[in-house]
Amino acid sequence: MAERFDVVIVGAGMAGASLAAELAGKASVLLLEAEDRPGYHATGRSAAFWTESYGGEIVLPLTAASGPALRALGVLKPRGALTLGREDQRGQVEAFVRKFASAGISISLEGRDDLALRVPGLLPDWTVGAWEPDCCDIDVAALHQHYLAAAARGGAELWCRARLTSAATDAHGWRIDLADGRSALCRVLVNAAGAWADEVAILAGAKPLGIAPLRRTIVQLRTAPDAPDNLPLVLDIAERFYFKPEAGRLWLSPHDEVPSPPGDAAPDELAIATAIDRFGQVVDWQVEQVERKWAGLRSFAPDRLPVYGFDPGTPGFFWCAGQGGFGIQTAPAAARLAASLLLGEGAGEVDPAPYLPGRFA
């Protein structure tokens, strides 16, 4: 006989786990994970950082509102972020600083001498930068485990190896069926399936929103000199690379966004070569060895904003998807916002209007 829950959440990555933690104790919750363990895909492959400019002005309210919770949980490590530009990009960097300074972010324009102090071996082409002192690394695994544990303490159940095969409604709500033969009943079905969000919508009879999985490649390098621990997160104003230190090594990405089908993303050798070539155009360091390489899928809605709220055309179907590359840094506030919408508790600290799925109707 199928068990009954108030809410079934499809996907136990950061989005699903954080929402389950917010709902547990207020509703009976079942969290479904298709893989052997939660967080195998995007959550477990993120080189996450918390920086308020990332994602743009409309994502900023979620990022800013998440900062206090992330600090209280002890999952942030101060890093600082430096966005670099060449002289012919000075106008872009200056506009970037003006835009986010006017939004209340701590950000300042820096010249060549400041940049050289922050990034040893910086090549002379890089003459202007935007400095964000509040940027922090995020301990993704610790944050994810916190939410899974909080959900369990609140009574939420977690089913792994639970791949959704069908979802149908009747007068009493949803019946969901899994590939292993298990079933469950619920009042609200939450789509927190990341790269599979549109596929889940189709299974449930809802209109897909065009949420696109994009592959991002990351490589861990051993360099000479070793990457200093006080090196900031270094980004390119043209979004062609970013890198940061990690335990004496360097994590580097070509900032690629390659359309990919949902699945177990694999690193692309051309992307790795591109990343290393671009890194060689930034500093005079030697790359001694590629030690690790991996890729993850970041999922974006057509307007590159997350989607939180009930589907306007499918009663009882709730979206928690399209978090792109900022889903981890916004997780606390996004989960609170989604839970308030799902429970009908009214608006909280963040205006939900920009993120509602009805904007695609």
N, C-alpha and C positions, 0 to 999 in steps of 0.2 A: 504493500500500500504506500502511495506517495506521501511523503512528509509535507506538512504545510508550514509556510513561513509568511511573514508580512512582506519581506523584501528578499529577492534573490539578485545577487550582483554577479555578473559574468565578467571575470577577470580579477585576479588577485595581485596584480602589480601595485604600484604606488597609488594609483587613482582608486582602484577598488578597495584596497586595504585601508586607506585613510578614510574613505566614506563608510566602510563597515565599522571602523572604530567610532566614528561620530554617531552612527545610528544605533550601535549596540547598547542595550539598556533602555532604549526608547521604542524599539521594534525588534521582532525576531528576524534574524538575518542569516542567510546562507550565502557564503562566498565560494564561487566556483573557479577553479583553476584547471585549465586543460593540460598543463604540463605536470611533471612529477613533483615540482615544488613551485611556490609563488616567486615571481620576480625573475624568471628565467630569461625573458626577452629584454625589453627596453629598460626596465628598472635595474636589472642586474648588470647592465652594460654601460651605464651612464658615467661620464666623468663630470659629475654635477658640481655646479657652483651656484651660489646665491649672489646675484648682482642685479641691482634694481633696473638698470637700463635694458637688460636682456628681455626680448619679447616685445619691446615697444611700450608706448604710453598707455595703451588700453589694458595690457597685461600688468602694468606697474601696480595698480591697486591690490591685486592678488599677491604679488611679490612682497610689497611693503607690509601688508597685513600678516604675511606669514613669518616675517623676520623675528618678531618677539617669541613666537612659539618655537621656532627652530633654535633660537638661542637658549630658551628655557630647557629644551631637551638636551642641550649639550652636543648637538650634531654639527655645529659650525666651527670652522677653524679660520681665523683671519688670514687673508691672502692679498687682497688688493687686486685691482684689474687695470691694465694699461692698454688702451686702444691706440694703435700706431697709425701714422700716416706719413707719406712722403710730402715734399714741399708742394707738389701739384695737387695734393689732397688736403691742403691746409683748410680750405673753405669747408670741406665736408666735416673735418674734425671740429672746427669752430662751431658749425651748425649743430653738430651732435652735442657738444658741451652746452650750448645755449638751450637747446630743446629740453635736456634733462635737468639742467640747473633750474629752469623755470618750473619744472614739475616738482621741485623740492629735493632732488637727489644731491648728495655730496659729490661733486664732480668739478674738476678744474683742468684748465688748459696748461700743458707743459711743453717746454722747448727742448732743444737738442741736449743741453747739458743735463737736465733732469732725467731725460730718457736714458742717457748713457749710464747714469748712476743706478738706475733701477734694473737695467738689462745689460750685464757685462758682455762685452764683445759685440754690441749693437753696431751694425754697419752704418756708414755715414749717410746713406740715402734717407734714413728715417729721422725726420727733423721735428715732428710735432706729434703730440699725443694727448689723450684724455685720461686723466687719472681718477679712479673711483676707489677711495680708501676702504669703503665698507664691504667690498666684495669678500666672500668667504667660500672656502671649500665646504662641501656637504658630505657627511658620512652617510652615504645612501643606504648601505646595508643596515646600519643602526636605526635609521629613521623608519625603514620598511619593517624591520622586526618590531620596533615600538608599536607601530599601528597594528600589525598582526596580533601582537600580545594583548593590546588594549581591546581589540575586537573580541578575542577569545575570553578575556575577563568579563566582558559585557554579555557573554552568552552566544556570540555569533559562532556558527559552525563553518568550518573550512573543508571543502571536498576537493582533493587533488585528483589528477587524471580524470577530470570531469568535463569532457568536451561536449558542448551543446550540439544537439542534432535537430531539435525541433522545439518550437515555442508557439503555443496557440492559446487563445482566450475563449472563455465562455462567460456566462452571467456571474460566475463566482471568482473570476480572475484568470491567472495564467497557469497553464500546465507546461512544464518544461521536461524534456526527455534528453538523456545523456547517452553517449556512445556505449557506455558499459552497461546499459539497461536500467540504471537508476532514474527516478523521476522525482519531481518536487512540484508543489503548488504554491502560488504566492499571489499577493495583491499587486505588487509593483515589481517589474523586471527592469533592472539597471544594466545598461550597456556601458561597461568599463573595459571593453575588450581591446583597447589600443589599436594596433594595426588591423585587427579583425572587426573593428566597430561597424563598418558598413555591412560586412557579411552577417553579423549578428542581427542587424536591423532587418535585413532581407529575410532571415530565418523567422523573425518575429512578425513579418508582414508589414513592417514600417518602411517608409521611404528612406533610402540611403542618402546621406548628406554630402557625399563626395569626399569623405575623409581619406586622405592619401598617405600611405606609408612611404617615407623617404629614408634611404640608407645613409647612415653617418659612419665613417671609418675612423678608428683611432689606433695609434701605434705607440708602443712604449720603446724608447730608445735609450741606449747607453751612450753617453756623449763624453767628449773631452773638451772643456772641463765637465765634471759632473754638474748636473743641474742644481744650483744652490737652493736650499729650502726656502729662502726668503725671496726667491724670484716671484714676481706677480703672475697672475693669469695675463698672458699677452695675446691680444687680438688684433686683427687687421680691420681698419675702417672699411675696406672693400669686401670683408667677409671671405677671405681666401685662405685663412689659417687661424688657428689658435693653439697655444701650448701652455703647459703649466708643469711645475715639478711634482714628483711623486716619489718619496723615499729615495732620493738621490738619482732618480731616473727622470726622463722627460716624457710626458704624455702629449702627443701631437696629433692634430687633425687637419686635413685640408678643407674643413668646413663644407664637405660635400653633402649634397642633397639629391640623391639619385632615386627616381621612382622605382619601387620594388614591390613585388607581391608579398602579402603577409607570409611570414615563415621564419626560419632560423637563419638570420642574416649572416652572411660570411663577408670578411674583409676583401676589398678589391685591391689587387696588386698594383694596378695603375694608380689608384687613389693613394696608396702608400708611397709610391715613387713620386707622385705629385707633391704630397705633403713634405717629403724630405727635400725635394728640390726647392720648394717655397721657403722652408726653414733655412736653407743655405743662403737665401737672399735676405735674411733678417740678421743673423749673427755669424760670427766667424768661428763657431764651434765645429768640431769634427764629430760626425756620426760614426761611432765605432761598431755598434751592433743593433739590429732590430731584435728586441727580446720578446715582444708580444705584439699581437695584432688582433683586433676584433672589430665587429660592426654591430650596430643596433638600428632599429627602425623607429623613427620619430614620426608621429602621425599628425597631420595638419588638416583642419577644415579648409574650405576654399578661401576664407578670409584670414586664415592663420590665427584665429582666436579659438580658445577652448569652447566646448559646448556643454552646458549644464542646464538641465531642466526637462520637464515632461514634453514628449513629442506631441505637437499640436494635432496630428492626424491619427495617432494610435494610443488610445487610452491606456494608462497604466505602464507605458513604456518610457523610461527615463534615461536621458543621455548623460554620460560622464566621460567625455572622450575629446579627442583633438587637442591634447595638451602639448603637442609639439616637443620642443626641447626644454620647455620651462615647467613641465609637470611636477618635477620634484621640488623646485624652489618655491612653487606656489601651493604645494600640497596641503598645508594646514588650513589656509584661508579658503582654498577651493573646496575642501571637504566640508568645512563648516557651511559654506554657501550652498553646496549641493544638498546637504542634509536639511537645511532650513527650507529649501524649495520642495524637497520630497515630502517633508513632514508638514508642510503648510504653515510654518512658523513665522513667515513674513521676512522682509529684508533685514539683513544684519549689517555688518560693517562695510560690506562691499556691495555696490549696486549690481544686481544680476542682469540688468537689461542687455549689456553688450554680449552676453554669453548664452542667451536663451536660444534654443533650436528654432523657435518660430521666425527668427530672422532669415531663414532660408525658405520659408513658405512661399 
